[in-house]
Amino acid sequence: MNLNLQWTWFHRLGSPRWFYQKTQRWLPWLSLIMLSLLALGLVWGLAFAPQDAKQGNSFRIIYVHVPASVVALAGYYLMAIAGAVGLIWRIKLSYMLMRSAAPIGAALTFVALVTGAIWGKPTWGAYWVWDARITSMLILLFLYLGVMALRHAYSSNEAADKASAILGLVGMVNVPIIYKSVDWWQTLHQPATIKFTGAPSMHPDMFMPLVVMIAGFYMFYAVTLILFTRIEILRREYRSSWVKQLVENN
């Protein structure tokens, strides 16, 4: 009986209609939390965090660069796992989440690359070098774009979803390579600021606003993913009676 209840809950969670209705209530609160965290983190990091002893104020770009990079990597895992759930259990919502996650992840990866280039010019003397971390992040951008391109490469949603999910799963091998690249190869890129096995390499006065910004970017990702998924649900379910009713009521 308990197993049946778990499966019922699991499939209910995967219902596009259930997701659309529930997230309508979540969005205002999530948006408020997102805006509060981003505002606090930006003001704290840009105005009150002390200057870096070597880089001066140019280090402050990390308050955008690092959160964008962290969330882009985590977002790829979410996209790939959503695709795997779709392949295994054929839950429609998981494919919708996968498709919605791809452009958000691509945008965050692009921001990470651009801000890294801006930081690299005064630090390394060049906007771009074929560094292991930077190159693997560029590959991440191509993987995101590949998933997006497959969406339009097939006339059938089902075929496009399966192909995108397979590419997403194959590309997961690149994420640990990105994280460990500064340890495995000689690289110009500085070591990881946040480590799972040790203390951060930054002073707490610089590190704490960075944590707030990362949290704010995660909330931004959540809000944007919900909005994109709601649009995808309406696009795919426009023939459903509940969507027709929703349109009539509005």
N, C-alpha and C positions, 0 to 999 in steps of 0.2 A: 504493500500500500504506500509506504513512504517513497519507494522508488518511483511509483506511478505519479505521486505528487511532485517529485523532483522533475520528472520529465515534463509534466504539465506546466510547471513553473518555467522551465527552460524554454519550451516552445512559446509560451506566452511572452516571455522576455524577447523572443525573436519575432514577435508580431509587429509589422510596420504600423498598424493602427494603434496598438498599445504604446509603441515608442512615440509616435506623433502626439498622442493625447497627453502622455506623462510629461514629455519634455516641454510642453507649453507652460506647465507650472514651474519647471526647474529654471528656465532661461532667465527670468528677471533676477533671481537670486544669484545664479552663477555669474551673470553679467556684472552685478554689483560687486561681488567678491573679486572678479577679474580686474575691474577698473580700480578698486581700492588697492590691490596688491601692486599693479603696474604703476600707479601714481606714487605710492609709498616707495617702491623700489627705485624708480627713476630719480625722485627728489633726493632720497637718501644716498644713492650711488653717485649721482652727478654733482650734487651740491655739498654733501656733508662728509662723504668718505675721504680720507686723507689721500694726498698724492702718492704715487709710487716713487720710490727712491731713485729708480733708474729711468723709468719711462715718463715720469711726470704725469700730466693730465691725460696723455694719449691712452693710458691703460683703461680709461673709463669706458671705452668702446666694448669692453668685455661684458658690461651689463646688458648689452643687446646680443653680442656675438655668442657668448657661452650659453645663455638660455635658448637662443634659436637653435644652436647645435644640439644641445641636450634633448630638446623636445623633438627635433627632426629625427634623431636616432630612435627615441622611444616611439614616435609616431609610426616609424617604419615597421617596428615589431607589431604594433597594434594592427596596422594594415594587413600585414602578412598573416597574423593569427586570425583576423576576420575572414580572410580568404580561405584559410585552412578549414575554419568552421563551416564555411559555405560548401567546400568540396566534400567534407565528411558528412555533415548532417543536412545539407541542402536547405539551409535557412536563408530566406530571401534577404532579411535585414542585414545579415553579415556581409553579403555582397554589396549592399548599398553603403554600409559603413566603409568597406574597402575602397569603393570608388570615390567616396567623399573625402577619405583621408589622403588620397594621392595628391591632389592639387595643394592641399594645406601643407603637407610634408615637403613638396617641391618648393613652395614659396619660402618656407622656413630654411631649407637647405640653401636656397639662393641668397637669402639674407645673411646666413652664416658665411657663405663664400665672399660676398661683397664686403661685409664688415671686416672679415679676416684680411682681405686685400687692402682695405683702408688702413688697418692696423699694421700690415706688413710693410708699407711704404716707408714710414719713419723708422721702423724697427729693423728691417732687413735691407732697406734700400730698393725694394722692388715690390710691385703690387702682386706679382704672381711668381712662384717658384714651384717646380715639380716635386714638392715635398710629399712624403708618404701620407701624412694626415690630410693635406689639402687635396691630393689626387684621389684618395679614397672617398672624400666628401663629394668630389665632382662625380665619381661613379655613382654615389648615392642619388645625386640629382638626376642622372641619366636613368637610374632604375625607377625613380618616381615618374619621370616623363614617359618611360616605357610602359608602365602600368596605365598611365593616362592615354597613351597612343593606342593601346590595345582596345580600349573602350570604343574607339571609332573604327577599328580595323575589321570588325565583324558586324554583319547585319543583325545577327542574333544576340540578344542580351546574354543568353545562357552560355554561348560559346565565348563571348568576350569576357564574361565573369571568370570562367574556368581558366582561360589563358592568362588573364591578369593575376589570378590567384597563384598559378604555378610560377610565373615570373617573380611575384612577391616572395614566395617561399624560397626560391633559388637565391634571390638577392639577400636573404637574411645572413648569409655567410659574410657579407661585407661589413655588417655592423660591428661585430667584435674586432675585425681588422682595423676599422677606424679608431676604435677606442684604444687598442693595444699598439697601434702603429708607432707611437712615440717611444715605446719601450722595445719594440722588436727591431727597429731600424734606426740608423743615424739620421736625425731629422732636425731641421731648423725650428720646428714648432716646439713651443715650450711644453713641458710635461703636464699631465692632467692636473687641473686645479682641484677637482673633487675626486677623491679616491675612496673606494669601498673598504680598503684594507688599512687605511691610515688617516691621520689628521690632514686637513686641507693645507695647502702650501701658502695660503694668504693670511694676512693679519685679520683677526676677527672683525675689526672696524671696516675692512673692505669686503670680507666674506659674507657677512650677514645681509647686506643689501643685495648681494648676488643671489643668495638663497631666496630672498623675497621675490626677486625678478624671475627666477626659475619657476617658482610657484605661480607667479602671475602669467607666465607664458604657458604653463600647463593649463591654467584656467582659460586662457585665450584659445588654446587648442581645443579644449572641451566645448566651449561655446560655439566656436566656428564649425567644429565637426557636427554638432547637433544641428546647427542651421543648414549646413550643406546636406546632411542626411535627410532632413525634413523636406528639402527641395527635391532630392532624389526620390523620396517616397512618393511625393505628389506626381513626379514625372512618370514613375512606373505604375502607380496604382490609380491613374486618372480614370480608369474605367470602373473602379470599385464603387459600390453603392455608398460607402461611407465618405469617400472623397467627393462624390457628386452631391451628397447631402451637405458636406462642409462648404462647398462652393455656393450652394443655394442659400445657406444660412448667412453667408457673408455678402 
